[in-house]
Amino acid sequence: MDQPNALEKEVKKIKLYDEFYQENRILFNEDRQEFMFKQMRYVEEKFREWKYERRKKDG
């Protein structure tokens, strides 16, 4: 079975988020543990754009 299980998918997602965070720290307010809903939606949107651009770049 070639399909990754749920845990592997979660790990991959976390790694992607980590890479995104490292490249885009400015989006995050490190003084606060929690984001307001709007900020979180903005970050999600930026993450999707980043992922798309990365996929394009990687081919």
C-alpha positions as CSV (number, residue, x, y, z in Angstrom):
1,M,0.0,0.0,0.0
2,D,1.6,3.2,-1.2
3,Q,-0.7,5.7,0.4
4,P,0.7,7.3,3.5
5,N,-1.2,6.7,6.7
6,A,-2.8,9.5,8.8
7,L,0.2,9.9,11.1
8,E,2.7,10.2,8.2
9,K,0.4,12.8,6.6
10,E,0.3,14.7,9.9
11,V,4.1,14.6,10.3
12,K,4.5,15.9,6.7
13,K,2.1,18.7,7.3
14,I,3.9,19.7,10.5
15,K,7.2,19.7,8.7
16,L,5.8,21.9,6.0
17,Y,4.3,24.3,8.6
18,D,7.7,24.4,10.3
19,E,9.5,25.2,7.0
20,F,6.9,27.8,6.2
21,Y,7.3,29.3,9.7
22,Q,11.0,29.5,9.3
23,E,10.7,31.3,6.0
24,N,7.9,33.6,7.0
25,R,8.5,34.5,10.7
26,I,7.3,38.0,10.1
27,L,3.7,36.8,9.8
28,F,3.8,35.5,13.3
29,N,3.6,37.5,16.5
30,E,6.0,35.6,18.7
31,D,5.0,37.6,21.8
32,R,1.5,35.9,21.9
33,Q,0.8,32.2,22.1
34,E,-2.6,32.6,20.4
35,F,-3.6,34.3,17.2
36,M,-6.8,36.1,16.6
37,F,-9.1,34.3,14.1
38,K,-8.3,36.8,11.3
39,Q,-4.6,36.5,11.8
40,M,-4.9,32.7,11.7
41,R,-6.9,32.8,8.4
42,Y,-4.3,35.2,6.9
43,V,-1.5,32.8,7.9
44,E,-3.5,29.8,6.4
45,E,-3.9,31.7,3.2
46,K,-0.3,32.6,3.0
47,F,0.7,29.0,3.8
48,R,-1.5,27.8,0.8
49,E,0.1,30.3,-1.5
50,W,3.6,29.4,-0.2
51,K,2.9,25.7,-0.7
52,Y,1.6,26.3,-4.3
53,E,4.7,28.4,-5.2
54,R,7.0,25.8,-3.7
55,R,5.3,23.0,-5.7
56,K,5.6,25.1,-8.9
57,K,9.3,25.7,-8.1
58,D,10.0,22.0,-7.3
59,G,8.3,21.0,-10.5
